[in-house]
């Protein structure tokens, strides 16, 4: 049970760090690409045919 005294704070700190990185990526607009998907769909560069 002594191990839990170390593991619980470590897991909370690591979860907080992950949350901070997620908030940072949202604030720096890492997930915003409103026109990129539409252009990639119409592009012939990406297709389902295998390379020869």
CORMODA-V653926 format. One line per field, one symbol per residue. ss: DSSP state (@ for helix, = for strand, . for the rest). psi: psi as a letter, one per 20 degrees, with the letter a starting at -180 (. if undefined). A space follows every 50 residues. Layout:
ss = ???
psi = ???
This chain:
ss = .@@@@@@@@@@@@@@@@@@@@@@@@@@........@@@@@@@........ ..
psi = ihhhhghghghhghhhgggghghghghjlhjomhigghhhgiqihorjpq q.
